[in-house]
């Protein structure tokens, strides 16, 4: 049994299909890399937001704690307890 050789047109069609498939795969690879970068960024943002939520939950849960109230009064409001001394550092 003899095998028939492929003609020039068949070879060109196969070559064109290979080029098309290769370019499609490269395009998909670029899209996957972009999606992975987006995923990594979103995971980092999610972790940061979860930490913020945990801090806020802790602040709400401990809002009645007198020590915490004193801390907030000193750090954010600039208040001092009677008998405390204020030392300011300047450059």
N, C-alpha and C positions, 0 to 999 in steps of 0.2 A: 504494500500500500504506500502510495506516494503522498507526502504532505505538500500542500499548496503553500507557496510563500506569500506572505502578506504584501499587498500592494502599497505603493507610496501613500495613497490616500488613507488607508487604514493606519499606517504608521503615524501620519500627521494627526489623525483623530485621537489616537491613543496618547500621543505626546501632548496634545492640547488638553486632554482630560487630566493627565498627570500634572500639568502646570496649574490647571484650575484647582485641583484637589490640594496641591501643595500650598497655593496662596490662601485657600479657604482655611487650611489647618493653621497657617501662620496667623491669620486674622483671629481665629478662635483662641490661639495661644495668647495673643495680645489682650483679648477681652478677658480671659481667665486671670491673667496677671493683674489687670486693672481691678477686677472684682475681688481678688485676694487682698490687694492693697486697701481697698475700701472696707473690706471685712475687718482687717487688722485695725484700721482707724476707728471703726464703729465699736469694736470690742474694747479698745482703750477708752473711748468716750463712755461706754456703758460702765466700765469699772470705776471711772472717776465719778460718774453720777451715782453709782451705788454707794461709794464712800461718802459723798455729800449727803445722800439720804440717810445713811447710818448716823452721821454726825448730827443731822437735824433731829432724827428720832431720839438720839441720846439727849440732846438739848431739851426737847419737849418732855421726855420722861423724867429728867432731873431738874426741871424748872423750879420746883419747890424747895430744892436743897439750899439752905442758907449759905453754905460755903460757895456754891456756884453763883448765887446772887451777889455775894461780896466780890467775887472774882470779876463778874461783869461790871459791877459798879466801879471797881478800880481800873480795869483795863479799857472799857469803852466809854465810861462817863467821866473818868478822871477824878472820882471821889476818893477821899481818904477817911480812915477811921480816926476817931479822936486819939491823940497821942502818937500817931504815925508821923514820921518825918519824910519830907519830899526832897529827893536829891535829883537835880537835873544835870544832865551831861550835855555840854555844848561842844561843838567842833571848833 
